[in-house]
Amino acid sequence: MNNANAALESLPEFANLSAEELITKLDQLPADKKTVLRNNAGGHANHSLFWKGLKTGTTLQGDLKAAIERDFGSVENFNAEFEKAAATRFGSGWAWLVLKGDKLAVVSTANQDSPLMGEAISGASGFPIIGLDVWEHAYYLKFQNRRPDYIKAFWDVVNWDEAAARFAAKK
């Protein structure tokens, strides 16, 4: 966040926003600050969600499970769509389960882009419920170049309690 904070020194009207709030306002930023804030605030927001979204021993249940079954047909269909989005993201980026209006969707974004940035900037939109970091640094030490194995292992550590809380806060 040092680079983001430095960029914000000349933008007092944006300085007190959270990273999540800031990345929703990228279109309002001066051109010379947009890229540094897109990358640095985007990375901070994405990783903050990612780390909170990891925990063993939780179970997908309740309203979030029902919504996944409604919007994807089954949990298995959702898993397959999410895994495909993560596996086919060329280079570095993220796979997301997002809430778009009253429907869940799977999207992916490049680099440190977030669905919170909107379609025009990130090519995706929606409120992130879960996110998976598919930058090579996220999995290389344990999985080397086996991204599909890393993606499958993600299901063992999804913090479904956090995901359910994020879903409940926005539905």
N, C-alpha and C positions, 0 to 999 in steps of 0.2 A: 504493500500500500504506500510505500515511500514515494514512488513515482506518481501515483494518483494524488497523494497529498500535495506534492510539489506542483502539479498541474492545477490544483484547486486553489493555490495561494492567490491567484489573480481573479478568482471567480467566487467572491464571498457569498453570492446568492445560492451557490451549490455546495458550499463547504460543509454545511451541517447535515446534508443528506446521507443516509446510509448508502452503502454500495448498491444495494438492491434498488433503492429509490433513484439513485444517480443514473443507473444504466437504463432506466425507463425514460430518461430525459436526454439521451444522447443527441437527439435531433435539435435540441435547444442550445447545444454547446458550440462555441467557436470552432471552426474547422481545425485550427492548430492545436486544439486540446482534445478533440474527439477521439483520435486513435489511441493516444496514451490512456485515456480514461476507459475507452472500450476494452482495451486489453487488460489493464491493471484492475480497475473496479470490477470488470466482468469476471476476471480470474478469481478475485477475492469473493465475490458473491457466489460463484459456482462452487468453489472449494468449501466455503462455509456451509452451503446446503449439503454438499457431498459428505463432509465429515459428520454432520448431525444425522445424516441419513444412514449411518452404518452402526449396526449393533446386532450381536447374535441373540438368538433366543426369542425373537418376536414373531408374531403370526399375522398374516393377512386375514382380516376378518371384518365384520360389520359393514358399515356404509361404503367404505372404499372397496371392499371385495365385491359387494353387490353392484357398484358402479362399473368396476372392471368387467364383471360378467355381463352386464347390460351392454356396455360399449364395445366389447371385444368378442363376446359370445362365450368366452370361458377364460379362466386364469391361464390355461395352457396357451390359448391363442394370443393373449396379451404377452406372455413371456416370449413366445416365438417372434412376435412383431418387434418387441423391445430389443431382443437379441440381434435381430436382423439390422435394426437401425444402428446399433452399436458396432456390429461387425462390418457393416458396409460404409461406415463413416471413413472416407479416405483421409489419411493422415491423422492429424490431431483434432480432437473435439470431444463432444458429449452426446450421450443419448438421454432422452428425457421422457418421463410420463408427465403430461401437463393437463391442466383443466382449461378448456376453451369454452367459455360460456357455461353450459351445463353438461358438457360431454368431455370425457377423457380422450386423449390422443397421444400417440407416440411421435416424437419429432427428434431430429438431431441437429446439432449446430457445429460449426467449425471453430477451431481454436478456442478462444475464451468467450465466444459469443453465448448469449443466453436467450431463451424464448422471451424473457422480460424486455429485451431490446426491441421486439416486434419484427414483423415480416420484412419491412423495408431494410432493416439493418442486418438482422441475423438469418433471415430466410425462414424463421419460425416464430410462433407466438404462443402464448398461453402462460398460465401460472404453474411453475414447476412443483410437482409433487415428489418425484424422485429424480435424481440425476446420476449418471454413471460417467466418470472420467475415462475416456479412451485415449488419452495421450499415452504414448509409450512409457513415459516415466512412471505412470500409475501402476503398471503391471510388470515391467521388465525384470525387476529383481527376483520376483517369485515365479513368473510365468515365461520369462524371456520373450520370444516373439510369438507366443501362443495366445493371441488376443481372444480367440473363441473360448479357451479354457478359463481365462480371467472373467469373461462375461458370464459364463455358466456359474462360476464360483460366487458371483455377486449375489445371487439369490440366497445364499447362506448367511449373508451379512446385511441384508436390507433391514433397516429399522422401520418396520411397518407401523409402529406406534407413532413415530415422527411423521411418516407419510400420511397416516390417518388424521393426525392433528392438522397438517397443512391442508388436506382435502376439506376437513370440517370447517376450517377457518374461511374458506373461499366458496363453499357450495351454497 
